[in-house]
Amino acid sequence: MSETGLGTLRLLGRAGVICYGLDAIEPLPAFWSRYCRRGMRLAPDACDAQVVQAVIAFAKELPPRPVLIPTSDRMVQLVSRARARLEPLFRMVLPDEATVEDLLDKSRFAQRTRGLPVSVPRSMTINGIDELPAAVAQLGLPLILKPVRQGDIAGTNFPKVLLLERPEQVAEAQARHACCNTMRLVAQEYIPGAARQQLSVAAVLDRDCRVVTSFTARKRRQGTNGTGVGLYVESIHDPEAQAAGIALLKQLKCVGISEVELKRHPETGRLYVIEINARVWLQVTLPAACGINFPEAVYCVAAGIAPPPAPPAAANHRPSAWQDFFHDGHATFRPGGYHAKGDVAVFQWLKDSLIARSGPYASLRDPLPLLARLFHLLAKLAPWNTTKDPSPAAEKKALPAP
């Protein structure tokens, strides 16, 4: 029921699918969506077994064998590991359990792709931040540091991705993240290039690994210049990247919905595989703006019904963009941001914002999630809010119950 879940809800709801939502987090804006027939909220500290049991209990209250679509890494892993218990209750389509584990574990993913005809950045696994100098000695700078599993950063100050370019940043990272010395991390060679070199190839494969639909996009701006979540993403026609991404998904037998993140080296033009998400991704409403409804396609594959006709090939490169308006504005105009570096002018940013046809919250047909999000922001900035706790948990607690 995060922003990814909200986009999935809206696209399924518009296709006429009745949707229910579940999350083990405090109330999120997606619970306010008109397309959420009913939401189930679990305690934020719910363990994996409690989440799976809640999903099973929820299924018994719904029509027989509804389609289950996990929209986060944690839920993909829980559903995959519990598929023997869940498949009698739900219809779903996921890669086999070993593949899911390989995709979610950065070190296992690097090993899995070594035998495939794809380029992967050099990497090594370290056991805690204290071993970072050894990684620097082997891989050199710049490098990227990220947790082996994204779920490991919960309750820590470690970011999703950390880019280290200079020796002083290495020492600073060791001091700042000393509490993460028990966390397994992956140090990875940094492929140079701006956000425009970051490509995304998404596809839905049926149970026989045949392509149902596909889409290619590229990042224009992201949370950290060179790394991070895409904040402004645009559709693009790139046959080479699309062919490489789909070939990799077929080789790994990634049935269902997947998104391959690639980066093209600005000097050699070589494509490198960064990671694969075996689930719906954040910018899933971007292809929908071009006429491709990915959640509906994977729903049809899971339910065993004919998917909607594929749109013409021109839809894949119809000019359109997805923008996280507030975070993109911050990344652009903050000190040291894209504008300060001379990458984006004010007029260009305004023009880009007008081109964007989708985003994480705004929707004229489904306005309540955006209003709930704005309420949260105002409550956070209110003068009587003396806590000023910027943590994600604090942000979610500010939301009212729908």
C-alpha positions as CSV (number, residue, x, y, z in Angstrom):
1,M,0.0,0.0,0.0
2,S,3.0,2.3,-0.6
3,E,3.2,4.6,-3.7
4,T,3.8,1.4,-5.7
5,G,0.7,-0.2,-4.3
6,L,-1.3,2.9,-4.9
7,G,-0.4,3.0,-8.6
8,T,-1.3,-0.7,-8.9
9,L,-4.6,-0.2,-7.2
10,R,-5.6,2.6,-9.5
11,L,-4.6,0.7,-12.7
12,L,-6.5,-2.4,-11.6
13,G,-9.5,-0.5,-10.4
14,R,-9.8,1.4,-13.7
15,A,-9.7,-2.0,-15.5
16,G,-12.7,-3.1,-13.5
17,V,-10.9,-5.3,-11.0
18,I,-12.1,-5.2,-7.4
19,C,-9.1,-4.6,-5.1
20,Y,-8.2,-5.2,-1.5
21,G,-5.1,-4.0,0.2
22,L,-2.9,-5.2,3.1
23,D,0.2,-3.6,4.7
24,A,2.2,-4.0,7.9
25,I,2.7,-0.3,8.2
26,E,0.8,2.6,9.8
27,P,-2.0,4.1,7.7
28,L,-0.7,5.0,4.2
29,P,-2.4,7.3,1.6
30,A,-3.3,4.3,-0.6
31,F,-5.8,3.1,2.0
32,W,-7.8,6.3,1.1
33,S,-8.0,5.3,-2.6
34,R,-11.5,4.9,-4.1
35,Y,-10.3,1.7,-5.7
36,C,-9.4,0.0,-2.3
37,R,-12.6,-1.9,-1.5
38,R,-11.2,-2.8,1.9
39,G,-7.8,-2.4,3.6
40,M,-6.3,-4.5,6.3
41,R,-3.6,-2.8,8.5
42,L,-1.2,-4.9,10.6
43,A,1.0,-3.6,13.4
44,P,4.2,-2.0,12.2
45,D,6.2,-4.6,14.1
46,A,4.4,-7.6,12.7
47,C,6.8,-10.4,12.0
48,D,6.9,-12.4,8.8
49,A,4.8,-15.3,10.1
50,Q,2.1,-12.8,11.3
51,V,2.0,-11.2,7.9
52,V,1.6,-14.5,6.1
53,Q,-1.1,-15.6,8.6
54,A,-3.0,-12.3,8.0
55,V,-2.9,-12.9,4.2
56,I,-4.3,-16.4,4.7
57,A,-7.0,-15.1,7.0
58,F,-7.9,-12.3,4.6
59,A,-8.2,-14.8,1.7
60,K,-10.9,-16.8,3.6
61,E,-13.1,-13.6,3.7
62,L,-12.8,-13.0,-0.1
63,P,-14.2,-14.8,-3.1
64,P,-12.5,-18.1,-4.0
65,R,-8.9,-17.8,-5.1
66,P,-8.4,-14.1,-5.8
67,V,-5.3,-12.9,-7.5
68,L,-2.4,-12.0,-5.2
69,I,0.0,-9.2,-6.4
70,P,2.8,-8.3,-4.0
71,T,4.2,-4.8,-4.6
72,S,7.3,-4.7,-2.3
73,D,10.4,-6.8,-1.9
74,R,9.4,-8.0,1.5
75,M,6.0,-9.3,0.3
76,V,7.5,-10.9,-2.8
77,Q,9.8,-12.9,-0.5
78,L,7.1,-13.8,2.0
79,V,4.7,-14.9,-0.8
80,S,7.4,-16.9,-2.5
81,R,8.5,-18.7,0.6
82,A,4.9,-19.4,1.6
83,R,3.7,-20.3,-1.8
84,A,2.8,-23.9,-0.8
85,R,0.3,-22.5,1.7
86,L,-0.9,-19.6,-0.4
87,E,-1.4,-21.2,-3.9
88,P,-4.5,-23.2,-2.8
89,L,-6.0,-19.9,-1.7
90,F,-4.7,-17.4,-4.3
91,R,-3.9,-17.3,-8.0
92,M,-0.5,-15.7,-8.6
93,V,2.5,-15.9,-10.9
94,L,6.1,-15.6,-9.6
95,P,9.5,-16.9,-10.7
96,D,10.6,-20.1,-8.8
97,E,11.7,-19.7,-5.2
98,A,15.5,-19.9,-5.9
99,T,15.3,-17.2,-8.6
100,V,13.3,-14.9,-6.2
101,E,15.9,-15.3,-3.5
102,D,18.7,-14.6,-6.0
103,L,17.0,-11.4,-7.2
104,L,16.5,-10.1,-3.7
105,D,20.0,-10.8,-2.5
106,K,22.5,-8.5,-4.2
107,S,25.4,-10.9,-3.6
108,R,23.5,-13.9,-4.9
109,F,22.3,-11.9,-7.9
110,A,25.9,-11.1,-8.9
111,Q,26.8,-14.8,-8.7
112,R,23.7,-15.8,-10.7
113,T,24.5,-13.5,-13.6
114,R,28.1,-14.4,-14.0
115,G,27.3,-17.3,-16.3
116,L,25.0,-15.2,-18.5
117,P,25.9,-13.2,-21.6
118,V,25.4,-9.9,-19.8
119,S,27.7,-7.2,-18.3
120,V,27.5,-6.8,-14.5
121,P,29.5,-4.3,-12.5
122,R,32.3,-5.9,-10.4
123,S,31.3,-6.3,-6.8
124,M,32.2,-7.9,-3.5
125,T,30.3,-8.6,-0.3
126,I,31.5,-7.2,3.0
127,N,30.4,-8.0,6.5
128,G,29.9,-4.6,8.0
129,I,31.1,-1.1,7.4
130,D,34.5,-1.8,8.9
131,E,35.4,-3.9,5.9
132,L,34.8,-1.0,3.5
133,P,38.5,-0.1,3.1
134,A,39.2,-3.6,1.8
135,A,36.4,-3.2,-0.8
136,V,37.9,0.1,-1.8
137,A,41.3,-1.5,-2.2
138,Q,39.9,-4.2,-4.5
139,L,37.3,-2.2,-6.5
140,G,38.7,1.3,-6.3
141,L,36.7,4.6,-6.3
142,P,34.1,5.5,-7.1
143,L,31.9,2.7,-5.8
144,I,28.4,2.1,-4.7
145,L,27.5,0.6,-1.3
146,K,24.2,-1.0,-0.6
147,P,22.7,-3.6,1.7
148,V,22.5,-7.2,0.6
149,R,18.8,-7.0,1.4
150,Q,16.9,-3.8,1.4
151,G,14.9,-4.8,4.4
152,D,18.0,-4.8,6.5
153,I,18.1,-1.0,6.6
154,A,14.9,-0.8,8.6
155,G,15.6,1.1,11.9
156,T,19.1,2.2,10.8
157,N,20.4,5.4,9.2
158,F,21.8,3.6,6.2
159,P,20.5,4.8,2.8
160,K,19.2,2.6,0.1
161,V,22.3,3.4,-2.0
162,L,25.5,5.1,-1.0
163,L,27.8,6.6,-3.6
164,L,31.4,7.0,-2.5
165,E,33.7,9.0,-4.8
166,R,36.5,10.3,-2.6
167,P,38.7,8.8,0.2
168,E,37.3,11.3,2.7
169,Q,33.8,10.0,2.0
170,V,34.9,6.5,2.9
171,A,36.1,7.7,6.3
172,E,32.9,9.7,6.8
173,A,30.7,6.7,5.9
174,Q,32.5,4.5,8.4
175,A,32.0,7.1,11.1
176,R,28.4,7.9,10.3
177,H,27.2,4.3,9.8
178,A,29.3,2.6,12.6
179,C,26.1,1.1,14.0
180,C,25.7,-0.9,10.8
181,N,28.8,-3.0,11.4
182,T,26.8,-6.2,11.6
183,M,25.0,-5.5,8.3
184,R,26.1,-7.4,5.2
185,L,26.8,-5.0,2.4
186,V,27.6,-5.2,-1.3
187,A,30.3,-2.9,-2.6
188,Q,29.8,-2.5,-6.4
189,E,31.8,-0.8,-9.1
190,Y,30.2,2.5,-10.1
191,I,29.4,2.7,-13.8
192,P,29.9,6.4,-14.7
193,G,27.2,8.5,-16.3
194,A,24.3,10.8,-15.4
195,A,20.8,9.8,-14.7
196,R,20.0,9.7,-18.4
197,Q,22.2,6.6,-18.7
198,Q,19.9,4.7,-16.3
199,L,17.4,2.6,-18.2
200,S,14.4,0.5,-17.1
201,V,13.0,-2.4,-19.1
202,A,9.7,-3.8,-17.8
203,A,7.9,-6.8,-19.1
204,V,5.2,-9.3,-18.3
205,L,6.0,-12.9,-19.2
206,D,3.4,-15.6,-19.1
207,R,4.0,-19.0,-17.5
208,D,5.7,-20.2,-20.7
209,C,8.1,-17.2,-20.7
210,R,6.3,-15.5,-23.7
211,V,6.3,-11.7,-23.6
212,V,2.8,-10.4,-22.9
213,T,3.8,-6.7,-22.9
214,S,7.0,-4.6,-22.4
215,F,8.1,-1.0,-21.9
216,T,11.3,0.9,-21.8
217,A,12.0,4.1,-19.9
218,R,15.0,6.2,-18.7
219,K,15.7,8.3,-15.7
220,R,16.2,12.1,-16.1
221,R,16.6,12.9,-12.4
222,Q,17.0,10.8,-9.3
223,G,17.3,11.1,-5.5
224,T,21.1,11.3,-5.7
225,N,22.8,12.4,-8.8
226,G,24.2,9.2,-10.1
227,T,22.2,6.8,-7.8
228,G,18.9,6.5,-6.1
229,V,15.2,6.3,-6.9
230,G,14.0,7.9,-10.2
231,L,12.2,11.2,-9.5
232,Y,11.6,12.2,-13.2
233,V,11.4,9.3,-15.6
234,E,10.5,9.4,-19.3
235,S,9.4,6.9,-21.9
236,I,12.0,6.1,-24.5
237,H,12.4,3.9,-27.6
238,D,15.6,1.9,-27.1
239,P,15.5,-1.4,-29.0
240,E,18.9,-2.5,-27.8
241,A,18.1,-2.1,-24.1
242,Q,14.7,-3.6,-24.5
243,A,16.1,-6.7,-26.3
244,A,18.8,-7.1,-23.6
245,G,16.4,-6.8,-20.7
246,I,13.8,-9.2,-22.1
247,A,16.5,-11.8,-23.1
248,L,17.8,-11.7,-19.5
249,L,14.3,-12.2,-18.1
250,K,13.7,-15.1,-20.4
251,Q,17.1,-16.7,-19.4
252,L,16.2,-16.4,-15.7
253,K,12.6,-17.5,-16.3
254,C,11.3,-14.4,-14.6
255,V,7.6,-15.1,-15.2
256,G,5.0,-12.6,-14.2
257,I,5.9,-8.9,-13.9
258,S,9.6,-7.8,-13.7
259,E,11.6,-4.6,-14.2
260,V,15.3,-4.7,-15.2
261,E,17.4,-1.7,-14.3
262,L,20.3,-1.1,-16.8
263,K,23.0,1.5,-17.1
264,R,24.8,2.4,-20.4
265,H,28.4,3.4,-20.1
266,P,28.7,6.9,-21.6
267,E,32.0,6.2,-23.3
268,T,31.8,2.6,-24.5
269,G,28.0,2.4,-24.8
270,R,28.1,-1.0,-23.0
271,L,24.9,-2.0,-21.1
272,Y,25.3,-3.1,-17.5
273,V,22.7,-4.9,-15.5
274,I,22.2,-3.2,-12.1
275,E,19.3,-5.2,-10.6
276,I,16.0,-6.9,-11.4
277,N,12.8,-6.2,-9.4
278,A,10.4,-9.2,-9.7
279,R,7.4,-7.1,-8.9
280,V,5.5,-3.9,-9.8
281,W,7.8,-0.9,-9.7
282,L,7.3,2.6,-8.5
283,Q,6.7,4.3,-11.9
284,V,4.2,1.7,-13.1
285,T,1.7,4.5,-14.1
286,L,4.1,5.8,-16.7
287,P,3.5,3.0,-19.3
288,A,-0.2,3.3,-18.4
289,A,0.0,6.9,-19.7
290,C,1.2,5.4,-23.0
291,G,-1.6,2.8,-23.1
292,I,0.1,-0.2,-21.4
293,N,-1.6,-1.4,-18.2
294,F,1.0,-3.7,-16.5
295,P,-1.0,-4.6,-13.4
296,E,-3.9,-5.6,-15.6
297,A,-1.6,-7.7,-17.8
298,V,-0.1,-9.6,-14.8
299,Y,-3.6,-10.0,-13.3
300,C,-4.8,-11.7,-16.5
301,V,-1.7,-14.0,-16.6
302,A,-2.3,-15.0,-13.0
303,A,-6.0,-15.5,-13.5
304,G,-5.5,-17.5,-16.6
305,I,-7.6,-15.2,-18.9
306,A,-6.6,-13.6,-22.1
307,P,-4.7,-10.3,-21.5
308,P,-5.8,-7.1,-23.2
309,P,-4.5,-6.6,-26.8
310,A,-1.0,-5.2,-26.9
311,P,-0.9,-1.5,-27.9
312,P,0.9,-0.6,-31.1
313,A,4.7,-0.4,-31.0
314,A,4.5,3.4,-31.2
315,A,3.0,3.5,-27.7
316,N,6.3,2.4,-26.2
317,H,8.0,5.6,-27.2
318,R,5.1,8.0,-27.1
319,P,6.5,11.1,-25.3
320,S,5.4,11.0,-21.7
321,A,7.0,11.3,-18.2
322,W,6.4,10.3,-14.6
323,Q,7.4,12.9,-11.9
324,D,7.5,12.8,-8.1
325,F,6.7,16.6,-8.1
326,F,7.8,17.5,-4.5
327,H,10.9,15.3,-4.3
328,D,12.0,16.1,-7.8
329,G,11.7,19.8,-7.0
330,H,13.8,19.3,-3.9
331,A,16.5,17.3,-5.7
332,T,16.6,20.0,-8.5
333,F,16.6,23.2,-6.4
334,R,18.3,22.2,-3.1
335,P,21.9,23.4,-2.5
336,G,24.2,21.3,-4.7
337,G,21.2,20.0,-6.7
338,Y,20.6,19.7,-10.4
339,H,19.9,23.4,-10.8
340,A,23.0,24.5,-8.8
341,K,25.2,22.3,-10.9
342,G,23.8,23.9,-14.1
343,D,22.1,20.7,-15.3
344,V,18.5,22.0,-15.2
345,A,17.3,25.5,-15.7
346,V,14.1,26.8,-13.9
347,F,12.3,27.0,-17.2
348,Q,13.3,23.5,-18.2
349,W,12.1,22.1,-14.9
350,L,8.7,23.8,-15.3
351,K,8.5,22.5,-18.9
352,D,9.3,19.0,-17.7
353,S,6.6,19.2,-15.1
354,L,4.0,20.1,-17.7
355,I,5.0,17.2,-19.8
356,A,4.7,14.7,-16.9
357,R,1.4,12.9,-17.2
358,S,1.7,10.6,-14.1
359,G,3.1,10.6,-10.6
360,P,2.9,8.8,-7.3
361,Y,-0.1,10.6,-5.8
362,A,-2.0,13.1,-8.0
363,S,-5.1,11.8,-9.8
364,L,-8.3,13.7,-10.6
365,R,-10.3,10.5,-10.5
366,D,-8.8,9.5,-7.1
367,P,-8.0,12.6,-5.1
368,L,-8.1,11.4,-1.5
369,P,-4.6,9.8,-1.4
370,L,-3.0,13.1,-2.4
371,L,-5.1,15.0,0.1
372,A,-4.0,12.6,2.8
373,R,-0.4,13.1,1.8
374,L,-0.8,16.9,1.9
375,F,-2.4,16.6,5.4
376,H,0.6,14.6,6.5
377,L,3.0,17.2,5.2
378,L,1.2,20.1,6.8
379,A,0.9,18.2,10.1
380,K,4.7,17.6,10.0
381,L,5.4,21.3,9.4
382,A,2.8,22.7,11.8
383,P,4.3,24.9,14.6
384,W,2.7,22.9,17.3
385,N,4.5,19.7,16.1
386,T,7.4,19.9,18.5
387,T,8.8,16.4,17.7
388,K,9.8,17.2,14.1
389,D,10.7,13.5,13.7
390,P,11.7,13.0,10.0
391,S,11.7,9.2,10.2
392,P,9.3,7.3,7.9
393,A,7.5,5.9,10.9
394,A,6.8,9.4,12.2
395,E,5.6,10.5,8.8
396,K,3.0,7.7,8.6
397,K,1.8,8.3,12.1
398,A,0.7,11.8,11.1
399,L,-1.9,10.4,8.8
400,P,-5.6,10.3,9.9
401,A,-7.6,7.2,9.6
402,P,-9.9,7.2,6.5
